[in-house]
Amino acid sequence: MLCEGCGIEVEEKELFRHREQSLCEDCYIEALSVPKTCDPMAVRSARLTREMQGQNEEDGLLPLQQEIYDYIKAQGKVKRPDIAQHFELTDKELEKHFAILRHCELVKGQKEGNDVYLVPFK
């Protein structure tokens, strides 16, 4: 059988059901562990962890997260689709990186009229 998430061949006994989809183990775990951007406990946890490790500002970011952060700072404000296109990311991939940047209080969403932009936190 095929995983409905990634399309790889998987034995039927190794498939997991999630929201009416048959998924391999990797896709199942990914489906269950979606980071939430607006999560006060994640922000607090990131702040405390970063303080304990002596990290400030963008210390500890992955290279791609650093690039996304630098891009947003340079632009001042950017819509999600523009970032996704610039870095060739899916919406899901961008959301994961944005969640980390938001938890580290580096980037936030800002609504202007009907549009939402990602902007530097400070």
MMTF fields as JSON, N, C-alpha, C and O atoms, coordinates in Angstrom:
{
  "mmtfVersion": "1.0.0",
  "mmtfProducer": "UNKNOWN",
  "numBonds": 487,
  "numAtoms": 488,
  "numGroups": 122,
  "numChains": 1,
  "numModels": 1,
  "chainsPerModel": [1],
  "groupsPerChain": [122],
  "chainIdList": ["A"],
  "bondAtomList": [4, 2, 8, 6, 12, 10, 16, 14, 20, 18, 24, 22, 28, 26, 32, 30, 36, 34, 40, 38, 44, 42, 48, 46, 52, 50, 56, 54, 60, 58, 64, 62, 68, 66, 72, 70, 76, 74, 80, 78, 84, 82, 88, 86, 92, 90, 96, 94, 100, 98, 104, 102, 108, 106, 112, 110, 116, 114, 120, 118, 124, 122, 128, 126, 132, 130, 136, 134, 140, 138, 144, 142, 148, 146, 152, 150, 156, 154, 160, 158, 164, 162, 168, 166, 172, 170, 176, 174, 180, 178, 184, 182, 188, 186, 192, 190, 196, 194, 200, 198, 204, 202, 208, 206, 212, 210, 216, 214, 220, 218, 224, 222, 228, 226, 232, 230, 236, 234, 240, 238, 244, 242, 248, 246, 252, 250, 256, 254, 260, 258, 264, 262, 268, 266, 272, 270, 276, 274, 280, 278, 284, 282, 288, 286, 292, 290, 296, 294, 300, 298, 304, 302, 308, 306, 312, 310, 316, 314, 320, 318, 324, 322, 328, 326, 332, 330, 336, 334, 340, 338, 344, 342, 348, 346, 352, 350, 356, 354, 360, 358, 364, 362, 368, 366, 372, 370, 376, 374, 380, 378, 384, 382, 388, 386, 392, 390, 396, 394, 400, 398, 404, 402, 408, 406, 412, 410, 416, 414, 420, 418, 424, 422, 428, 426, 432, 430, 436, 434, 440, 438, 444, 442, 448, 446, 452, 450, 456, 454, 460, 458, 464, 462, 468, 466, 472, 470, 476, 474, 480, 478, 484, 482],
  "bondOrderList": [1, 1, 1, 1, 1, 1, 1, 1, 1, 1, 1, 1, 1, 1, 1, 1, 1, 1, 1, 1, 1, 1, 1, 1, 1, 1, 1, 1, 1, 1, 1, 1, 1, 1, 1, 1, 1, 1, 1, 1, 1, 1, 1, 1, 1, 1, 1, 1, 1, 1, 1, 1, 1, 1, 1, 1, 1, 1, 1, 1, 1, 1, 1, 1, 1, 1, 1, 1, 1, 1, 1, 1, 1, 1, 1, 1, 1, 1, 1, 1, 1, 1, 1, 1, 1, 1, 1, 1, 1, 1, 1, 1, 1, 1, 1, 1, 1, 1, 1, 1, 1, 1, 1, 1, 1, 1, 1, 1, 1, 1, 1, 1, 1, 1, 1, 1, 1, 1, 1, 1, 1],
  "groupList": [{"groupName": "MET", "atomNameList": ["N", "CA", "C", "O"], "elementList": ["N", "C", "C", "O"], "formalChargeList": [0, 0, 0, 0], "bondAtomList": [1, 0, 2, 1, 3, 2], "bondOrderList": [1, 1, 2], "singleLetterCode": "M", "chemCompType": "L-PEPTIDE LINKING"}, {"groupName": "LEU", "atomNameList": ["N", "CA", "C", "O"], "elementList": ["N", "C", "C", "O"], "formalChargeList": [0, 0, 0, 0], "bondAtomList": [1, 0, 2, 1, 3, 2], "bondOrderList": [1, 1, 2], "singleLetterCode": "L", "chemCompType": "L-PEPTIDE LINKING"}, {"groupName": "CYS", "atomNameList": ["N", "CA", "C", "O"], "elementList": ["N", "C", "C", "O"], "formalChargeList": [0, 0, 0, 0], "bondAtomList": [1, 0, 2, 1, 3, 2], "bondOrderList": [1, 1, 2], "singleLetterCode": "C", "chemCompType": "L-PEPTIDE LINKING"}, {"groupName": "GLU", "atomNameList": ["N", "CA", "C", "O"], "elementList": ["N", "C", "C", "O"], "formalChargeList": [0, 0, 0, 0], "bondAtomList": [1, 0, 2, 1, 3, 2], "bondOrderList": [1, 1, 2], "singleLetterCode": "E", "chemCompType": "L-PEPTIDE LINKING"}, {"groupName": "GLY", "atomNameList": ["N", "CA", "C", "O"], "elementList": ["N", "C", "C", "O"], "formalChargeList": [0, 0, 0, 0], "bondAtomList": [1, 0, 2, 1, 3, 2], "bondOrderList": [1, 1, 2], "singleLetterCode": "G", "chemCompType": "PEPTIDE LINKING"}, {"groupName": "ILE", "atomNameList": ["N", "CA", "C", "O"], "elementList": ["N", "C", "C", "O"], "formalChargeList": [0, 0, 0, 0], "bondAtomList": [1, 0, 2, 1, 3, 2], "bondOrderList": [1, 1, 2], "singleLetterCode": "I", "chemCompType": "L-PEPTIDE LINKING"}, {"groupName": "VAL", "atomNameList": ["N", "CA", "C", "O"], "elementList": ["N", "C", "C", "O"], "formalChargeList": [0, 0, 0, 0], "bondAtomList": [1, 0, 2, 1, 3, 2], "bondOrderList": [1, 1, 2], "singleLetterCode": "V", "chemCompType": "L-PEPTIDE LINKING"}, {"groupName": "LYS", "atomNameList": ["N", "CA", "C", "O"], "elementList": ["N", "C", "C", "O"], "formalChargeList": [0, 0, 0, 0], "bondAtomList": [1, 0, 2, 1, 3, 2], "bondOrderList": [1, 1, 2], "singleLetterCode": "K", "chemCompType": "L-PEPTIDE LINKING"}, {"groupName": "PHE", "atomNameList": ["N", "CA", "C", "O"], "elementList": ["N", "C", "C", "O"], "formalChargeList": [0, 0, 0, 0], "bondAtomList": [1, 0, 2, 1, 3, 2], "bondOrderList": [1, 1, 2], "singleLetterCode": "F", "chemCompType": "L-PEPTIDE LINKING"}, {"groupName": "ARG", "atomNameList": ["N", "CA", "C", "O"], "elementList": ["N", "C", "C", "O"], "formalChargeList": [0, 0, 0, 0], "bondAtomList": [1, 0, 2, 1, 3, 2], "bondOrderList": [1, 1, 2], "singleLetterCode": "R", "chemCompType": "L-PEPTIDE LINKING"}, {"groupName": "HIS", "atomNameList": ["N", "CA", "C", "O"], "elementList": ["N", "C", "C", "O"], "formalChargeList": [0, 0, 0, 0], "bondAtomList": [1, 0, 2, 1, 3, 2], "bondOrderList": [1, 1, 2], "singleLetterCode": "H", "chemCompType": "L-PEPTIDE LINKING"}, {"groupName": "GLN", "atomNameList": ["N", "CA", "C", "O"], "elementList": ["N", "C", "C", "O"], "formalChargeList": [0, 0, 0, 0], "bondAtomList": [1, 0, 2, 1, 3, 2], "bondOrderList": [1, 1, 2], "singleLetterCode": "Q", "chemCompType": "L-PEPTIDE LINKING"}, {"groupName": "SER", "atomNameList": ["N", "CA", "C", "O"], "elementList": ["N", "C", "C", "O"], "formalChargeList": [0, 0, 0, 0], "bondAtomList": [1, 0, 2, 1, 3, 2], "bondOrderList": [1, 1, 2], "singleLetterCode": "S", "chemCompType": "L-PEPTIDE LINKING"}, {"groupName": "ASP", "atomNameList": ["N", "CA", "C", "O"], "elementList": ["N", "C", "C", "O"], "formalChargeList": [0, 0, 0, 0], "bondAtomList": [1, 0, 2, 1, 3, 2], "bondOrderList": [1, 1, 2], "singleLetterCode": "D", "chemCompType": "L-PEPTIDE LINKING"}, {"groupName": "TYR", "atomNameList": ["N", "CA", "C", "O"], "elementList": ["N", "C", "C", "O"], "formalChargeList": [0, 0, 0, 0], "bondAtomList": [1, 0, 2, 1, 3, 2], "bondOrderList": [1, 1, 2], "singleLetterCode": "Y", "chemCompType": "L-PEPTIDE LINKING"}, {"groupName": "ALA", "atomNameList": ["N", "CA", "C", "O"], "elementList": ["N", "C", "C", "O"], "formalChargeList": [0, 0, 0, 0], "bondAtomList": [1, 0, 2, 1, 3, 2], "bondOrderList": [1, 1, 2], "singleLetterCode": "A", "chemCompType": "L-PEPTIDE LINKING"}, {"groupName": "PRO", "atomNameList": ["N", "CA", "C", "O"], "elementList": ["N", "C", "C", "O"], "formalChargeList": [0, 0, 0, 0], "bondAtomList": [1, 0, 2, 1, 3, 2], "bondOrderList": [1, 1, 2], "singleLetterCode": "P", "chemCompType": "L-PEPTIDE LINKING"}, {"groupName": "THR", "atomNameList": ["N", "CA", "C", "O"], "elementList": ["N", "C", "C", "O"], "formalChargeList": [0, 0, 0, 0], "bondAtomList": [1, 0, 2, 1, 3, 2], "bondOrderList": [1, 1, 2], "singleLetterCode": "T", "chemCompType": "L-PEPTIDE LINKING"}, {"groupName": "ASN", "atomNameList": ["N", "CA", "C", "O"], "elementList": ["N", "C", "C", "O"], "formalChargeList": [0, 0, 0, 0], "bondAtomList": [1, 0, 2, 1, 3, 2], "bondOrderList": [1, 1, 2], "singleLetterCode": "N", "chemCompType": "L-PEPTIDE LINKING"}],
  "groupTypeList": [0, 1, 2, 3, 4, 2, 4, 5, 3, 6, 3, 3, 7, 3, 1, 8, 9, 10, 9, 3, 11, 12, 1, 2, 3, 13, 2, 14, 5, 3, 15, 1, 12, 6, 16, 7, 17, 2, 13, 16, 0, 15, 6, 9, 12, 15, 9, 1, 17, 9, 3, 0, 11, 4, 11, 18, 3, 3, 13, 4, 1, 1, 16, 1, 11, 11, 3, 5, 14, 13, 14, 5, 7, 15, 11, 4, 7, 6, 7, 9, 16, 13, 5, 15, 11, 10, 8, 3, 1, 17, 13, 7, 3, 1, 3, 7, 10, 8, 15, 5, 1, 9, 10, 2, 3, 1, 6, 7, 4, 11, 7, 3, 4, 18, 13, 6, 14, 1, 6, 16, 8, 7],
  "groupIdList": [1, 2, 3, 4, 5, 6, 7, 8, 9, 10, 11, 12, 13, 14, 15, 16, 17, 18, 19, 20, 21, 22, 23, 24, 25, 26, 27, 28, 29, 30, 31, 32, 33, 34, 35, 36, 37, 38, 39, 40, 41, 42, 43, 44, 45, 46, 47, 48, 49, 50, 51, 52, 53, 54, 55, 56, 57, 58, 59, 60, 61, 62, 63, 64, 65, 66, 67, 68, 69, 70, 71, 72, 73, 74, 75, 76, 77, 78, 79, 80, 81, 82, 83, 84, 85, 86, 87, 88, 89, 90, 91, 92, 93, 94, 95, 96, 97, 98, 99, 100, 101, 102, 103, 104, 105, 106, 107, 108, 109, 110, 111, 112, 113, 114, 115, 116, 117, 118, 119, 120, 121, 122],
  "secStructList": [7, 5, 7, 6, 6, 6, 7, 7, 5, 7, 7, 4, 4, 4, 7, 3, 3, 3, 6, 6, 3, 3, 3, 7, 2, 2, 2, 2, 2, 2, 2, 2, 7, 7, 7, 7, 1, 1, 7, 2, 2, 2, 2, 2, 2, 2, 2, 2, 2, 2, 2, 2, 6, 6, 7, 7, 6, 6, 6, 6, 7, 7, 2, 2, 2, 2, 2, 2, 2, 2, 2, 2, 2, 2, 2, 1, 1, 5, 7, 2, 2, 2, 2, 2, 2, 2, 2, 6, 7, 7, 2, 2, 2, 2, 2, 2, 2, 2, 2, 2, 2, 2, 2, 6, 6, 1, 3, 3, 3, 3, 3, 3, 6, 6, 3, 3, 3, 3, 3, 3, 7, 7],
  "xCoordList": [0.851, 0.0, 0.886, 2.053, 0.316, 1.053, 0.655, -0.517, 1.647, 1.381, 0.727, 1.227, -0.387, -1.087, -0.418, -0.818, 0.602, 1.343, 2.504, 2.617, 3.379, 4.61, 4.639, 5.478, 3.73, 3.635, 4.559, 4.632, 5.272, 6.157, 5.36, 4.265, 5.923, 5.31, 5.518, 6.64, 4.428, 4.477, 3.583, 2.516, 4.036, 3.179, 1.935, 2.009, 0.821, -0.451, -0.398, -0.97, 0.284, 0.35, 1.189, 1.144, 1.955, 2.786, 2.166, 2.805, 0.941, 0.245, -0.516, -1.005, -0.612, -1.36, -2.494, -2.329, -3.633, -4.779, -4.802, -4.711, -4.925, -5.04, -5.887, -5.548, -6.996, -7.911, -8.231, -8.101, -8.648, -9.083, -7.987, -8.286, -6.717, -5.607, -4.807, -4.734, -4.214, -3.29, -1.887, -1.479, -1.138, 0.171, 1.26, 1.023, 2.48, 3.632, 3.954, 3.387, 4.857, 5.179, 5.703, 5.3, 6.594, 7.159, 6.081, 6.051, 5.203, 4.136, 3.15, 2.631, 2.89, 1.994, 2.559, 1.841, 3.846, 4.485, 4.466, 4.193, 4.756, 4.739, 3.342, 3.196, 2.318, 0.934, 0.54, -0.248, 1.085, 0.738, 1.562, 1.172, 2.683, 3.578, 3.727, 4.839, 2.614, 2.615, 2.847, 2.085, 3.899, 4.129, 3.047, 2.603, 2.643, 1.635, 2.356, 3.134, 2.096, 2.762, 2.404, 3.283, 1.128, 0.669, 0.527, -0.541, 1.617, 1.65, 2.453, 3.678, 1.77, 2.479, 3.429, 4.483, 3.08, 3.973, 5.236, 6.315, 5.114, 6.29, 7.202, 8.426, 6.61, 7.4, 8.148, 9.342, 7.458, 8.092, 9.197, 10.282, 8.928, 9.914, 11.134, 12.267, 10.916, 12.035, 12.854, 14.084, 12.176, 12.874, 13.752, 14.922, 13.175, 13.925, 15.083, 16.187, 14.831, 15.878, 17.012, 18.184, 16.669, 17.69, 18.488, 19.7, 17.819, 18.528, 19.504, 20.644, 19.054, 19.909, 21.139, 22.205, 20.983, 22.091, 22.905, 23.851, 22.539, 23.263, 23.048, 23.893, 21.909, 21.626, 20.848, 19.939, 21.22, 20.535, 20.143, 20.727, 19.146, 18.721, 18.605, 17.83, 19.383, 19.236, 20.224, 20.362, 20.907, 21.796, 21.013, 19.879, 21.611, 21.015, 20.032, 19.488, 19.788, 18.874, 19.543, 20.767, 18.736, 19.241, 19.62, 19.078, 20.528, 20.926, 19.744, 19.715, 18.774, 17.619, 16.771, 16.267, 16.607, 15.853, 16.561, 15.911, 17.883, 18.655, 18.444, 18.277, 18.452, 18.233, 16.837, 16.673, 15.845, 14.469, 14.382, 13.791, 14.959, 14.947, 15.644, 15.12, 16.82, 17.557, 16.752, 16.756, 16.071, 15.25, 14.101, 13.834, 13.427, 12.315, 12.83, 12.205, 13.953, 14.535, 14.884, 14.616, 15.472, 15.88, 14.667, 14.707, 13.59, 12.386, 11.518, 10.792, 11.593, 10.752, 9.427, 8.988, 8.791, 7.549, 7.385, 7.64, 6.961, 6.843, 5.641, 5.391, 4.902, 3.794, 4.351, 5.378, 3.655, 4.087, 4.329, 5.365, 3.416, 3.659, 4.953, 5.621, 5.295, 6.529, 7.762, 8.735, 7.719, 8.837, 8.932, 10.016, 7.791, 7.776, 8.349, 9.131, 7.968, 8.469, 9.964, 10.714, 10.4, 11.814, 12.721, 13.797, 12.284, 13.105, 12.69, 13.226, 11.724, 11.222, 10.756, 11.171, 9.887, 9.346, 7.858, 7.164, 7.382, 5.939, 5.365, 6.111, 4.066, 3.424, 3.727, 3.966, 3.713, 3.962, 5.388, 5.603, 6.359, 7.757, 7.945, 8.614, 7.353, 7.474, 6.842, 7.396, 5.708, 5.02, 5.888, 5.906, 6.607, 7.486, 8.586, 8.863, 9.211, 10.289, 9.754, 10.385, 8.581, 7.984, 7.637, 7.814, 7.143, 6.794, 8.031, 7.946, 9.161, 10.397, 10.793, 11.131, 10.752, 11.12, 10.159, 10.575, 8.892, 7.9, 8.136, 8.061, 8.42, 8.669, 9.908, 9.985, 10.877, 12.096, 11.901, 12.842, 10.682, 10.318, 11.213, 11.68, 11.434, 12.213, 11.32, 11.619, 10.224, 9.315, 7.884, 7.598, 7.001, 5.584, 4.737, 5.231, 3.476, 2.527, 1.933, 1.692, 1.699, 1.105, 0.081, 0.397, -1.146, -2.219, -2.297, -2.272, -2.391, -2.591, -3.732, -3.572, -4.876, -6.058, -6.442, -6.673, -6.512, -6.837, -5.596, -5.711, -4.429, -3.184, -2.471, -2.563, -1.754, -0.94, 0.514, 0.836, 1.378, 2.792, 3.576, 3.151, 4.724, 5.663, 6.647, 7.212, 6.838, 7.685, 8.624, 8.35, 9.738, 10.604, 9.822, 8.973, 10.106, 9.37, 9.581, 8.647, 10.804, 11.111, 11.255, 11.514],
  "yCoordList": [-1.186, 0.0, 1.236, 1.183, 2.336, 3.595, 4.502, 4.586, 5.179, 6.216, 7.382, 7.838, 7.864, 8.984, 10.319, 11.343, 10.317, 11.544, 11.749, 12.791, 10.736, 10.878, 9.982, 10.168, 9.007, 8.161, 6.954, 6.266, 6.677, 5.516, 4.236, 4.251, 3.148, 1.83, 1.361, 1.367, 0.955, 0.52, -0.709, -0.789, -1.662, -2.814, -2.343, -1.431, -2.947, -2.521, -2.511, -1.622, -3.492, -3.564, -2.437, -2.224, -1.71, -0.607, 0.762, 1.786, 0.788, 2.052, 2.5, 1.674, 3.786, 4.39, 5.214, 5.836, 5.215, 6.007, 7.332, 7.379, 8.413, 9.747, 10.608, 10.809, 11.114, 11.959, 11.344, 11.979, 10.103, 9.343, 9.134, 8.898, 9.218, 8.938, 7.762, 7.56, 6.998, 5.935, 6.487, 6.858, 6.538, 7.182, 6.242, 5.379, 6.426, 5.708, 6.306, 7.328, 5.671, 6.131, 7.568, 8.369, 7.9, 9.255, 10.308, 11.332, 10.062, 11.026, 11.123, 12.202, 10.0, 9.988, 10.842, 11.642, 10.666, 11.449, 12.929, 13.779, 13.235, 14.633, 15.235, 16.398, 14.451, 14.936, 15.252, 16.166, 14.502, 14.699, 15.772, 16.262, 16.138, 17.078, 18.396, 18.874, 18.964, 20.234, 21.366, 21.503, 22.182, 23.287, 24.357, 24.665, 24.904, 25.971, 27.304, 27.49, 28.214, 29.507, 30.297, 30.826, 30.375, 31.148, 30.2, 29.634, 30.037, 29.088, 29.708, 29.596, 30.364, 31.043, 30.149, 30.61, 28.877, 27.977, 27.678, 27.537, 27.582, 27.354, 28.58, 28.445, 29.773, 31.003, 31.029, 31.326, 30.722, 30.717, 29.675, 29.945, 28.495, 27.422, 27.813, 27.584, 28.397, 28.825, 29.895, 29.858, 30.843, 31.919, 31.37, 31.734, 30.486, 29.914, 29.037, 29.108, 28.227, 27.355, 28.171, 27.87, 29.206, 30.046, 30.812, 30.982, 31.266, 31.955, 30.996, 31.364, 29.764, 28.778, 28.441, 28.129, 28.506, 28.193, 29.431, 29.346, 30.567, 31.796, 32.33, 33.047, 31.976, 32.425, 33.733, 33.928, 34.618, 35.894, 36.038, 35.411, 36.875, 37.174, 35.894, 34.999, 35.814, 34.677, 33.541, 32.657, 33.547, 32.432, 31.117, 31.055, 30.084, 28.76, 28.463, 27.36, 29.422, 29.161, 28.235, 28.229, 27.459, 26.687, 27.666, 28.77, 27.294, 28.212, 28.756, 29.945, 27.907, 28.386, 29.347, 30.336, 29.073, 29.987, 31.339, 32.383, 31.319, 32.559, 33.335, 34.554, 32.625, 33.266, 33.884, 35.002, 33.154, 33.673, 34.911, 35.915, 34.847, 35.985, 37.19, 38.302, 36.981, 38.075, 38.676, 39.891, 37.829, 38.286, 39.167, 40.228, 38.718, 39.503, 40.831, 41.869, 40.819, 42.071, 43.017, 44.215, 42.496, 43.334, 43.932, 45.083, 43.154, 43.623, 44.511, 45.372, 44.305, 45.051, 44.375, 44.276, 43.913, 43.142, 42.347, 42.852, 41.107, 40.212, 39.295, 38.824, 39.044, 38.094, 36.673, 36.422, 35.761, 34.359, 33.776, 33.146, 33.961, 33.366, 33.865, 33.122, 35.121, 35.669, 35.001, 34.727, 34.74, 34.054, 32.618, 32.135, 31.95, 30.56, 30.473, 29.57, 31.395, 31.388, 31.694, 31.026, 32.683, 33.085, 31.933, 31.735, 31.179, 30.094, 28.712, 27.69, 28.697, 27.453, 26.478, 25.319, 26.97, 26.178, 25.935, 26.751, 24.813, 24.594, 25.417, 25.888, 25.587, 26.304, 25.611, 26.268, 24.29, 23.503, 23.72, 23.887, 23.716, 23.934, 25.34, 25.527, 26.325, 27.7, 27.852, 28.532, 27.235, 27.335, 26.798, 27.371, 25.703, 25.141, 26.136, 26.353, 26.739, 27.688, 28.969, 29.532, 29.429, 30.63, 30.392, 31.284, 29.195, 28.89, 29.016, 29.576, 28.508, 28.613, 30.078, 30.516, 30.834, 32.254, 33.021, 33.948, 32.649, 33.307, 32.928, 33.784, 31.656, 31.212, 31.886, 32.126, 32.192, 32.888, 34.404, 35.152, 34.846, 36.266, 37.081, 38.17, 36.509, 37.198, 37.733, 38.773, 37.033, 37.401, 37.235, 36.351, 38.082, 37.961, 38.301, 38.861, 37.962, 38.331, 39.683, 40.007, 40.473, 41.804, 42.023, 41.943, 42.301, 42.49, 43.953, 44.863, 44.161, 45.492, 45.379, 44.805, 45.923, 45.77, 44.308, 43.681, 43.758, 42.34, 41.465, 40.251, 42.06, 41.323, 41.065, 41.861, 39.936, 39.606, 39.531, 38.849, 40.239, 40.27, 39.652, 39.707, 39.062, 38.642, 39.791, 40.274, 40.217, 41.386, 41.035, 40.117, 41.775, 41.565, 41.826, 42.716, 41.062, 41.169, 42.516, 43.077, 43.052, 44.328, 45.433, 46.576],
  "zCoordList": [0.0, 0.0, 0.0, 0.387, -0.437, -0.482, 0.674, 1.042, 1.239, 2.238, 1.515, 0.486, 2.049, 1.418, 1.703, 1.15, 2.565, 2.844, 1.896, 1.251, 1.813, 1.016, -0.209, -1.091, -0.277, -1.452, -1.481, -2.499, -0.38, -0.388, -0.178, 0.384, -0.634, -0.467, 0.974, 1.479, 1.632, 3.028, 3.165, 2.555, 3.975, 4.247, 4.99, 5.813, 4.71, 5.306, 6.827, 7.459, 7.424, 8.881, 9.484, 10.696, 8.66, 9.135, 8.878, 9.119, 8.396, 8.149, 9.389, 10.161, 9.57, 10.669, 10.069, 9.02, 10.732, 10.274, 11.018, 12.244, 10.244, 10.833, 9.907, 8.741, 10.445, 9.669, 8.308, 7.262, 8.365, 7.199, 6.157, 4.987, 6.569, 5.68, 6.226, 7.438, 5.333, 5.699, 5.532, 4.431, 6.655, 6.643, 7.134, 7.979, 6.58, 7.113, 8.484, 8.871, 9.203, 10.56, 10.562, 11.405, 9.63, 9.587, 9.348, 10.03, 8.389, 8.104, 9.262, 9.55, 9.925, 11.078, 12.216, 12.814, 12.507, 13.571, 13.205, 14.053, 11.946, 11.512, 11.628, 12.005, 11.305, 11.394, 12.834, 13.079, 13.78, 15.186, 15.881, 16.941, 15.306, 15.985, 15.231, 15.008, 14.852, 14.147, 15.157, 16.114, 14.951, 15.895, 15.752, 14.646, 16.864, 16.864, 17.026, 17.962, 16.122, 16.136, 17.387, 18.068, 17.684, 18.836, 20.026, 20.259, 20.771, 21.87, 23.015, 23.039, 23.968, 25.058, 25.84, 26.278, 26.025, 26.755, 25.95, 26.526, 24.64, 23.795, 23.828, 23.836, 23.848, 23.935, 25.262, 25.298, 26.339, 27.666, 27.729, 28.245, 27.209, 27.208, 26.379, 26.803, 25.211, 24.363, 25.075, 25.051, 25.707, 26.408, 27.529, 27.645, 28.359, 29.476, 28.992, 29.532, 27.995, 27.459, 26.867, 27.095, 26.106, 25.486, 26.552, 26.415, 27.6, 28.687, 29.376, 29.662, 29.642, 30.299, 29.442, 29.973, 28.133, 27.231, 26.861, 26.077, 27.421, 27.135, 25.729, 25.193, 25.132, 23.765, 23.774, 24.58, 22.869, 22.675, 21.214, 20.33, 20.981, 19.615, 18.786, 19.122, 17.697, 16.794, 17.039, 16.194, 18.168, 18.5, 18.464, 18.938, 17.908, 17.936, 16.822, 16.765, 15.93, 14.816, 13.805, 13.67, 13.101, 11.981, 10.866, 10.82, 9.972, 8.892, 8.083, 7.765, 7.746, 6.99, 7.817, 7.285, 9.104, 9.971, 10.033, 10.017, 10.101, 10.113, 8.808, 8.829, 7.678, 6.383, 6.301, 5.815, 6.776, 6.763, 7.646, 7.249, 8.825, 9.752, 9.13, 9.181, 8.544, 7.895, 6.743, 6.542, 5.999, 4.864, 5.36, 4.796, 6.417, 6.967, 7.511, 7.289, 8.217, 8.734, 7.596, 7.681, 6.546, 5.413, 4.698, 4.263, 4.575, 3.876, 4.775, 4.28, 6.073, 7.005, 7.265, 8.411, 6.217, 6.326, 5.035, 3.942, 5.179, 4.032, 4.227, 5.337, 3.16, 3.225, 3.151, 2.52, 3.805, 3.832, 2.443, 2.228, 1.498, 0.17, -0.482, -1.201, -0.226, -0.802, -0.194, -0.897, 1.114, 1.773, 1.257, 0.928, 1.192, 0.719, -0.691, -0.993, -1.54, -2.922, -2.954, -3.665, -2.201, -2.19, -1.748, -2.312, -0.74, -0.196, -0.716, -0.288, -1.65, -2.235, -1.157, -1.123, -0.281, 0.819, 0.606, 0.0, 1.107, 1.13, 2.282, 3.141, 2.302, 3.411, 4.741, 5.754, 4.724, 5.934, 6.438, 7.639, 5.531, 5.923, 6.482, 7.498, 5.816, 6.291, 7.67, 8.534, 7.88, 9.17, 10.306, 11.396, 10.06, 11.089, 11.454, 12.634, 10.443, 10.708, 11.347, 12.242, 10.88, 11.466, 12.928, 13.758, 13.256, 14.644, 15.542, 16.635, 15.093, 15.886, 16.043, 17.143, 14.953, 15.018, 15.924, 16.62, 15.923, 16.79, 18.244, 19.126, 18.505, 19.885, 20.463, 21.668, 19.6, 20.045, 20.078, 20.345, 19.808, 19.808, 18.864, 19.199, 17.67, 16.64, 15.532, 14.944, 15.238, 14.158, 14.66, 15.468, 14.18, 14.524, 13.309, 12.331, 13.379, 12.336, 12.663, 13.826, 11.622, 11.811, 10.708, 9.521, 11.118, 10.153, 9.722, 10.551, 8.407, 7.841, 6.85, 5.772, 7.208, 6.369, 6.31, 7.344, 5.106, 4.937, 4.787, 4.616, 4.849, 4.65, 5.968, 6.902, 6.033, 7.193, 6.73, 5.757, 7.438, 7.126, 8.271, 9.425, 7.948, 8.971, 9.108, 8.127, 10.355, 10.644, 11.8, 12.573, 11.915, 13.074, 14.36, 14.404, 15.391, 16.654, 17.306, 17.878, 17.231, 17.888, 16.888, 17.264]
}
